Structure formats: C-alpha cells, structure tokens
Amino acid sequence: MDLIEKALRIMLSAHGQQKRKADDSLYVIHPLMVAKKLARFGFGDEVIAAAMVHDVLEDTDYSEKKLRQELGDKVVDIIMPLTENKSLEWEERKKKYIEAVRNAGPETKAVSIADKIHNLGSIIATHKEMGANIWTKFNRGKEQKMWFEWEMLKMFQATWESPMIAEYEKLLKEVKKLD
C-alpha cells in the first residue's frame, strides 16, 4: 500500500463520523481538500499524506507513536508543529501555533496555509447560508478568529514564498467583509 493510501485509511478511520464545527459536514472532506490543493501545487507524497492526517493527533486519540510507525517520521514531523495543545487557553494556543509554523520548514507551512485556505473558503460558503450566525461556531467569535488569520498571513509573508499566500490574503479580505 502506498503512503497516500495509508494516510487516507488512517484519516478515515481516525476521524470517522466527526463533523466540522462551522457547517456540520463530514470532517473527512476537509483533509481531502487540503491534500488536493497541495497535490495541485506539485507537492510530493509525504506532504500530501501529511495533509491527510494533519488533524489526527490534535483531534483524535490516535497516537504519535502509531502514526510514526505507519507513515514514517517525515510525515509526522511535518504535522507536529500544526498539532495544538488543547489544554492551553485559546489565545496561548494560537500564539504558539504561529511561532511553531514560523520556525517550521516549507512543507509544514504548505500544509498549514492549505488548511487555512480551505477553512476560509468554508466560512465564506457557510456564511451564505447562516449569515452572521456562523461566528457563534467559533470559540472566540469573528474578531479573534480574524486576528489569528491576519497574524498567520503576516508570518507567511515574512518567512516564505508561495503563490498560496496571495490566495490566502484574498480570502481573508473576503471574510473581513462578512457581517
């Protein structure tokens, strides 16, 4: 079985019937879309596999040791900076996330920004159905959510070069206009 298929099977098994908080869609659509974006940008199997499992350690009880055994150190090393410690307060978690991605390699930055791009696209689509009520789905509402996204954009612009940064900025400007 190749690496991407292994990652896909792990992702489907680990996330199971989880739902996305913004629109209650099946969660597994999200990592698939993140992986698809990275494949379109020409990233290799390890980055695509990392995209498939980027939330497995953070949002499921799947162990890091097991993930390393099944997908290898490179894939897990790509996602470790993206794995938030949920025991921390939201603001502290987000600040640590920004710094972890700032100090990470280009593969980690790629998975992070593809994740953020898909999330913002989902917010825009869901806002068309829910309106301003969408912001009640987020821990800290629109203002803090946007603070985090703008800080991520500034960090990406200062530390990395990718055409995905312009796409991320465009989506952020669209989300900023939403009520």
Sequence and secondary structure as in RCSB ss.txt:
>XXXX:A:sequence
MDLIEKALRIMLSAHGQQKRKADDSLYVIHPLMVAKKLARFGFGDEVIAAAMVHDVLEDTDYSEKKLRQELGDKV
VDIIMPLTENKSLEWEERKKKYIEAVRNAGPETKAVSIADKIHNLGSIIATHKEMGANIWTKFNRGKEQKMWFEW
EMLKMFQATWESPMIAEYEKLLKEVKKLD
>XXXX:A:secstr
  HHHHHHHHHHHHHTT B TTT  BTTHHHHHHHHHHHHTT  HHHHHHHHTTTHHHHSS  HHHHHHHH HHH
HHHHGGG   TTS HHHHHHHHHHHHHTS HHHHHHHHHHHHHHHHHHHHHHHHHGGGGGGGSTTHHHHHHHHHH
HHHHHHHHH   HHHHHHHHHHHHHHH  
